[in-house]
């Protein structure tokens, strides 16, 4: 956080980092939760790797990513609040 100073960009970087990791791990969890039967059926029907990605994995991960939006809003607010506590605006610094 100190690499970017105590101004606005450090707070933005903290918020983006927290939000990115929440969404990233939810997407991984969504891909892991794909039903193996669905994958086997798609492969039986001749789906290639790119088709599996666009028609099976992406829709499964999309529902997890969309469900993480609710968590995203709350964590963004808490990250912004904690960033203001760690590095208050110059007008409030004593």
Residue pairs with C-beta under 8 A, 6 or more apart in sequence:
1 10
1 13
1 14
1 83
1 86
1 87
2 10
3 10
4 10
4 13
6 87
6 90
7 87
10 83
10 87
11 80
11 83
11 84
11 87
14 79
14 82
14 83
15 76
15 79
15 80
15 83
18 75
18 76
18 79
19 72
19 75
19 76
19 79
22 68
22 71
22 72
22 75
23 65
23 68
23 72
26 64
26 65
26 67
26 68
26 71
27 61
27 64
27 65
29 64
30 60
30 61
30 62
30 63
30 64
30 65
31 57
31 60
31 61
33 60
33 64
34 56
34 57
34 60
38 56
39 52
39 56
42 51
42 52
42 55
42 56
43 52
47 55
47 56
